[in-house]
Amino acid sequence: MNKYELLYIISSDVAEEKREEIIKKFTSYVENKKGTVEGIDKWGMRKFAYPIDFKNEGYYVLMNITMDPEEVDPMAKLMNITEGVVRQIFVRK
């Protein structure tokens, strides 16, 4: 089990209820794969350095997680196909 920082951006046009659903979806994914979520830090709306998908801002979420290294790629793929997620990055601590 490794410790990771997961930073992802949710599109600015996603409603607040849907945003919370997305955050819960990824939290439960980590827990279902026998990982732990140490903390979720919701940074809120921030401006992008450059336009992404013709948008200039998004909702940033930082998760500190511990999970099996083999589960990082499947989770990244899940995040890529999840509607509303603009970008994500895993950083091993």
C-alpha positions, 0 to 999 in steps of 0.5 A, a space after each residue: 500500500 502506497 500513499 498518494 495525493 490525488 488532485 482532480 478537477 470537476 467541470 464548472 458547469 456540473 451542479 453541486 449535487 452531482 459534484 458531491 456524487 462524483 466525490 463520493 464515487 471516488 471515495 467509495 472506489 478507494 474504500 472498495 479496493 481496500 484503500 483508505 481516504 485520509 482526507 478530502 480537501 475541496 479547494 473550490 472553483 479556481 481559474 485555469 492557467 489556460 482554457 481546457 475544453 473551452 472553459 476557464 475554471 473548474 472545481 478542484 478536489 485534493 484527496 490524500 489516499 492509501 491504496 494498492 499501486 495496481 489500483 491506480 491505473 484502473 482508477 485513472 481510467 475510471 476518472 477519464 471516462 467519468 462525465 464531469 471530470 476534466 483532469 486528474 493526477 496521482 502523485 506518490 508521496 
